[in-house]
């Protein structure tokens, strides 16, 4: 997998998560699989609109769909979320390290002032 492929997946995923309805759908799917009809229940938008949001999440690789007789449940793609988390964590850890170094410098300055 090339860096460009990974960057493209991250771009699609973060773009998809930029919408509050899609974030709510991901949150709902984190509790278990659901059909589009089930996902649409709490929203004051049409099922067709929810279906379009589901398609965006699916294109971004954040969810998958399967067929179970007449049902077409949506499933959260844990691996895709782990990739997002890993990307964020790499930067979070780098920032935390810089803050720790800054804290050490400030502590040294306080000690020198005493």
C-alpha positions as CSV (number, residue, x, y, z in Angstrom):
1,X,0.0,0.0,0.0
2,X,1.5,3.3,-1.0
3,X,1.4,6.5,1.0
4,X,-0.8,8.1,-1.7
5,X,-3.4,5.3,-1.3
6,X,-3.4,5.7,2.5
7,X,-3.7,9.5,2.2
8,X,-6.6,9.1,-0.3
9,X,-8.4,6.7,2.2
10,X,-7.8,9.1,5.0
11,X,-9.1,12.0,2.9
12,X,-12.3,10.2,2.1
13,X,-12.8,9.0,5.6
14,X,-12.3,12.5,7.2
15,X,-14.4,14.1,4.6
16,X,-17.2,11.6,5.2
17,X,-17.0,12.2,9.0
18,X,-17.2,16.0,8.4
19,X,-21.0,15.7,8.3
20,X,-22.9,15.5,11.6
21,X,-25.5,13.0,10.3
22,X,-22.7,10.7,9.1
23,X,-21.0,10.9,12.5
24,X,-24.2,10.1,14.1
25,X,-24.6,7.1,11.8
26,X,-21.1,5.9,12.7
27,X,-21.9,6.3,16.4
28,X,-25.1,4.3,16.0
29,X,-23.3,1.5,14.1
30,X,-20.7,1.3,16.9
31,X,-23.5,-0.1,19.0
32,X,-24.4,-2.8,16.4
33,X,-25.5,-3.5,12.8
34,X,-28.5,-1.7,11.4
35,X,-30.5,-1.4,8.2
36,X,-31.0,2.0,6.5
37,X,-34.6,2.0,7.8
38,X,-33.3,1.5,11.3
39,X,-30.6,4.1,10.9
40,X,-33.2,6.6,9.6
41,X,-35.5,6.4,12.6
42,X,-34.1,9.1,14.8
43,X,-33.5,11.6,11.9
44,X,-36.0,14.2,10.6
45,X,-34.7,13.5,7.0
46,X,-35.9,11.1,4.4
47,X,-34.7,7.5,4.2
48,X,-33.3,8.4,0.8
49,X,-31.1,11.1,2.4
50,X,-29.9,8.6,5.0
51,X,-29.3,6.1,2.2
52,X,-27.1,8.7,0.5
53,X,-25.1,9.3,3.7
54,X,-24.7,5.5,4.0
55,X,-23.3,5.4,0.5
56,X,-20.8,8.1,1.3
57,X,-19.7,6.2,4.4
58,X,-19.4,3.0,2.4
59,X,-17.4,4.7,-0.4
60,X,-15.1,6.0,2.3
61,X,-14.6,2.5,3.6
62,X,-16.0,3.3,7.0
63,X,-19.0,0.9,6.7
64,X,-19.8,-2.2,4.8
65,X,-23.2,-3.7,3.9
66,X,-24.3,-7.3,3.6
67,X,-27.4,-9.2,2.6
68,X,-29.3,-11.3,5.1
69,X,-32.4,-12.6,3.2
70,X,-34.4,-9.3,2.7
71,X,-32.3,-7.3,5.1
72,X,-29.3,-5.3,4.0
73,X,-27.6,-4.5,7.3
74,X,-24.8,-1.9,7.6
75,X,-21.7,-2.8,9.6
76,X,-19.0,-0.5,11.0
77,X,-15.6,-1.3,9.5
78,X,-13.4,-1.4,12.6
79,X,-10.2,-1.7,10.6
80,X,-10.9,1.6,8.9
81,X,-11.6,3.3,12.2
82,X,-8.3,1.8,13.6
83,X,-6.4,3.3,10.7
84,X,-7.9,6.8,11.5
85,X,-7.1,6.4,15.1
86,X,-3.5,5.3,14.4
87,X,-3.0,8.3,12.2
88,X,-4.4,10.7,14.8
89,X,-2.4,8.9,17.6
90,X,0.9,9.4,15.8
91,X,0.4,13.2,15.8
92,X,-1.1,13.2,19.3
93,X,2.0,11.4,20.7
94,X,4.4,13.8,18.9
95,X,2.6,16.8,20.4
96,X,2.5,15.2,23.9
97,X,6.3,14.6,23.7
98,X,6.9,18.3,22.8
99,X,4.7,19.4,25.7
100,X,6.6,17.1,28.1
101,X,9.9,18.6,26.9
102,X,8.5,22.1,27.4
103,X,7.3,21.2,30.9
104,X,10.9,20.0,31.7
105,X,12.4,23.2,30.4
106,X,9.9,25.3,32.5
107,X,10.7,23.2,35.5
108,X,14.4,23.7,35.0
109,X,13.8,27.5,34.7
110,X,11.9,27.5,38.0
111,X,14.7,25.6,39.7
112,X,17.3,28.0,38.4
113,X,15.2,31.0,39.7
114,X,15.3,29.6,43.3
